[in-house]
Amino acid sequence: MSVGFIGAGRLAMAMAKGFIRAGAVPAENIFASAPDNLVGRAELRNIKWIVVMQQCLMVYLRGLSLPPETRVIRMMPNTPLVVGEGATVYARGEHATKHDGETVEVLLSNVGWCFEGKEDYMDAVTGLSGSGPAYVFLSIDALATGGVKMGLSRQESLRIAAETIQVEMGKMLAHDVVQCHLRVLETGAHPSMLKDEVCSNNILGQSALSAIHKMEKGGFRALLMDAVEAGEDRTKELRRMGEVKNHVED
């Protein structure tokens, strides 16, 4: 099997590395086309699967057009693919077969979790799974900043916040959202930078950016920072009450 990527960014690289690591596709059978490194027509003819890392594909290749019954599968991956813990939902087009879907599941399972959904739900999936990591990175950043305000170091706060997201929120949230903590811990990158990677200039990024704007407008970051501070204040208050009680009893 040969797989070609139109667009050679982080997600394409993550998928390719996952395929190679799992032995699903040999390295020599993976091609990526970028503006500064275009795949030739001869190579295109030997590729069975073409993954387009943008919202649309316009075919302007000389003498090459898509047949009327081309099998198309729409996928929505997310950035935790980079650490092999992503989530991908796909929907089969009119001419895509069940076997095509099964092949996609086998391939994408090498870089996380994958299942088939309905085409009508794909926009909702974009808002939840595709954009979801941005919401979690914002949460980690806000919680960590609250810790820094209370006197912890930035490094300590980030580690504690990321681990908290994993352990506690993991009981409630979807697998793909929880795995964002791995990107913070394993890459060492600041959550704000990872959030910005999600909020790129495509449909997924614009969806995430609109959601982040709404969260910021509602004071989400400040709310989490206030929560950290309120927790510390209440802890101090309870400790003082305990000290007074012990003093009275003595």
C-alpha positions as CSV (number, residue, x, y, z in Angstrom):
1,M,0.0,0.0,0.0
2,S,1.1,3.6,-0.8
3,V,-0.1,6.7,1.0
4,G,0.4,10.2,-0.2
5,F,-0.2,13.5,1.7
6,I,-1.1,16.8,0.1
7,G,0.3,19.1,2.7
8,A,3.3,18.1,4.9
9,G,2.6,19.7,8.3
10,R,2.6,18.3,11.8
11,L,-0.5,16.0,11.4
12,A,0.8,14.6,8.2
13,M,4.2,13.9,9.8
14,A,2.6,12.4,12.8
15,M,0.4,10.0,10.7
16,A,3.4,9.0,8.6
17,K,5.6,8.3,11.6
18,G,2.8,6.3,13.1
19,F,2.2,4.2,10.0
20,I,6.0,3.5,9.8
21,R,6.4,2.7,13.5
22,A,3.5,0.2,13.4
23,G,4.8,-1.4,10.2
24,A,1.5,-0.6,8.5
25,V,3.1,1.2,5.5
26,P,6.8,1.1,4.5
27,A,8.6,4.4,4.6
28,E,9.4,4.2,0.9
29,N,5.7,4.0,0.2
30,I,4.8,7.2,1.9
31,F,4.9,10.5,-0.1
32,A,4.2,14.1,0.9
33,S,3.6,17.0,-1.4
34,A,4.3,20.6,-0.3
35,P,4.7,23.8,-2.3
36,D,8.5,23.5,-2.2
37,N,8.5,19.7,-2.8
38,L,5.8,18.6,-5.2
39,V,5.0,14.9,-5.9
40,G,5.3,14.0,-9.6
41,R,2.5,12.6,-11.7
42,A,4.3,9.2,-12.0
43,E,4.3,8.9,-8.2
44,L,0.7,9.9,-7.9
45,R,-0.4,7.1,-10.2
46,N,1.0,4.5,-7.8
47,I,-0.6,6.0,-4.6
48,K,-3.7,4.2,-3.4
49,W,-4.6,6.6,-0.6
50,I,-4.3,10.4,-0.8
51,V,-4.7,12.4,2.4
52,V,-5.5,16.0,2.0
53,M,-4.6,18.2,5.0
54,Q,-6.8,21.1,4.1
55,Q,-10.5,21.8,3.9
56,C,-10.8,21.4,0.1
57,L,-8.9,19.9,-2.8
58,M,-9.0,21.6,-6.2
59,V,-7.6,19.4,-8.9
60,Y,-5.5,21.4,-11.4
61,L,-3.0,18.8,-12.4
62,R,-2.6,18.8,-16.2
63,G,-4.4,16.0,-17.8
64,L,-5.4,14.5,-14.4
65,S,-8.9,14.6,-13.0
66,L,-10.8,12.6,-10.5
67,P,-13.1,9.9,-11.9
68,P,-16.9,10.4,-11.3
69,E,-17.1,7.6,-8.8
70,T,-13.9,8.3,-6.8
71,R,-14.1,6.9,-3.3
72,V,-13.7,9.7,-0.8
73,I,-13.6,9.5,3.0
74,R,-13.8,12.6,5.1
75,M,-11.7,12.5,8.3
76,M,-11.3,14.8,11.3
77,P,-8.1,14.0,13.2
78,N,-6.7,16.1,16.1
79,T,-3.2,17.2,17.3
80,P,-2.7,14.5,20.0
81,L,-1.8,12.4,17.0
82,V,1.7,13.8,17.4
83,V,2.2,11.7,20.5
84,G,0.2,8.7,19.1
85,E,-2.8,9.4,21.2
86,G,-5.1,11.2,18.8
87,A,-8.8,10.6,17.9
88,T,-10.0,10.5,14.3
89,V,-13.6,10.3,13.3
90,Y,-14.3,9.5,9.6
91,A,-17.3,9.4,7.3
92,R,-17.5,7.5,4.1
93,G,-18.5,9.3,0.9
94,E,-21.2,8.0,-1.5
95,H,-18.8,5.6,-3.3
96,A,-16.5,4.6,-0.5
97,T,-16.9,0.9,0.5
98,K,-17.0,-0.7,3.9
99,H,-13.6,-2.2,3.2
100,D,-12.3,1.4,2.6
101,G,-13.5,2.4,6.0
102,E,-12.0,-0.6,7.7
103,T,-8.6,0.2,6.0
104,V,-8.8,3.7,7.3
105,E,-9.5,2.4,10.8
106,V,-6.5,0.1,10.7
107,L,-4.2,2.9,9.5
108,L,-5.4,5.6,11.9
109,S,-5.5,3.2,14.9
110,N,-1.7,3.3,14.7
111,V,-1.8,6.9,15.8
112,G,-4.6,6.8,18.3
113,W,-8.3,6.0,18.3
114,C,-10.5,5.9,15.2
115,F,-14.1,5.2,14.5
116,E,-16.8,5.8,11.8
117,G,-19.4,8.5,12.2
118,K,-22.2,10.0,10.2
119,E,-21.4,12.8,7.7
120,D,-24.0,15.0,9.3
121,Y,-22.1,14.9,12.5
122,M,-18.7,15.9,11.2
123,D,-19.1,19.6,11.9
124,A,-20.0,18.8,15.5
125,V,-17.0,16.5,15.7
126,T,-14.8,19.4,14.5
127,G,-16.1,21.5,17.4
128,L,-15.5,18.8,20.0
129,S,-12.6,16.5,19.0
130,G,-10.8,18.6,16.4
131,S,-10.9,21.9,18.4
132,G,-11.1,20.2,21.8
133,P,-7.4,20.1,22.5
134,A,-7.3,23.9,22.3
135,Y,-9.9,24.1,25.1
136,V,-7.8,21.8,27.2
137,F,-4.5,23.6,26.6
138,L,-6.3,26.9,27.6
139,S,-7.4,25.1,30.8
140,I,-4.0,23.8,31.6
141,D,-2.4,27.2,31.0
142,A,-5.0,29.0,33.2
143,L,-4.7,26.5,36.1
144,A,-0.9,26.6,35.9
145,T,-0.9,30.4,35.9
146,G,-3.1,30.3,39.0
147,G,-0.5,28.2,40.6
148,V,2.3,30.6,39.7
149,K,0.2,33.4,41.2
150,M,0.1,31.4,44.4
151,G,3.9,31.0,44.5
152,L,4.6,27.8,42.6
153,S,7.2,27.8,39.9
154,R,5.9,27.8,36.3
155,Q,7.4,24.3,35.6
156,E,5.9,22.9,38.8
157,S,2.5,24.4,38.0
158,L,2.4,23.2,34.4
159,R,3.3,19.6,35.5
160,I,0.7,19.6,38.3
161,A,-2.0,21.1,36.0
162,A,-1.3,18.7,33.2
163,E,-1.3,15.7,35.5
164,T,-4.6,16.9,37.1
165,I,-6.2,17.0,33.7
166,Q,-5.1,13.5,33.0
167,V,-6.0,11.8,36.4
168,E,-9.2,13.7,37.4
169,M,-10.8,14.9,34.2
170,G,-9.9,11.6,32.6
171,K,-12.8,10.1,34.5
172,M,-15.3,12.3,32.6
173,L,-13.8,13.5,29.3
174,A,-13.3,11.8,26.0
175,H,-10.0,10.0,25.3
176,D,-8.8,12.4,22.7
177,V,-9.2,15.5,24.9
178,V,-7.6,13.9,28.0
179,Q,-4.5,12.9,26.0
180,C,-3.6,16.6,25.6
181,H,-1.7,16.3,28.8
182,L,0.8,14.1,27.1
183,R,1.7,16.8,24.6
184,V,2.4,19.2,27.5
185,L,4.5,16.7,29.5
186,E,6.3,14.9,26.6
187,T,7.1,17.9,24.4
188,G,7.8,20.4,27.1
189,A,6.0,23.0,25.0
190,H,3.9,25.7,26.7
191,P,0.1,25.1,26.5
192,S,-0.4,28.5,24.8
193,M,1.9,27.4,22.0
194,L,0.1,24.1,21.6
195,K,-3.2,25.9,21.6
196,D,-2.0,28.1,18.8
197,E,-1.1,25.1,16.8
198,V,-4.7,24.0,16.9
199,C,-6.0,27.5,16.1
200,S,-4.4,27.6,12.6
201,N,-5.7,29.2,9.4
202,N,-8.0,26.4,8.2
203,I,-11.6,25.3,9.0
204,L,-10.5,23.4,12.1
205,G,-8.4,26.2,13.3
206,Q,-11.0,28.9,12.7
207,S,-13.6,26.7,14.5
208,A,-11.3,26.4,17.5
209,L,-10.4,30.1,17.5
210,S,-14.1,31.1,17.6
211,A,-14.7,28.8,20.5
212,I,-11.6,30.2,22.3
213,H,-12.8,33.7,21.7
214,K,-16.1,32.8,23.3
215,M,-14.3,31.3,26.3
216,E,-12.1,34.3,26.8
217,K,-15.0,36.7,26.4
218,G,-16.7,34.8,29.2
219,G,-13.6,35.1,31.4
220,F,-12.8,31.4,31.4
221,R,-9.1,31.8,32.0
222,A,-9.6,34.3,34.8
223,L,-12.3,32.0,36.3
224,L,-9.9,29.1,36.6
225,M,-7.2,31.4,38.0
226,D,-9.7,32.7,40.6
227,A,-10.6,29.1,41.4
228,V,-7.0,28.2,42.2
229,E,-6.7,31.3,44.4
230,A,-10.0,30.6,46.1
231,G,-9.0,27.0,46.9
232,E,-5.8,28.2,48.5
233,D,-7.6,30.9,50.5
234,R,-10.1,28.4,51.8
235,T,-7.4,26.0,52.7
236,K,-5.6,28.7,54.8
237,E,-8.9,29.6,56.4
238,L,-9.7,26.0,57.4
239,R,-6.1,25.6,58.7
240,R,-6.4,28.7,60.9
241,M,-9.8,27.5,62.2
242,G,-8.2,24.2,63.1
243,E,-5.3,25.9,64.8
244,V,-7.7,28.1,66.8
245,K,-9.8,25.0,67.8
246,N,-6.7,23.1,68.9
247,H,-5.5,26.1,70.9
248,V,-8.9,26.4,72.7
249,E,-9.0,22.7,73.5
250,D,-5.4,22.9,74.9
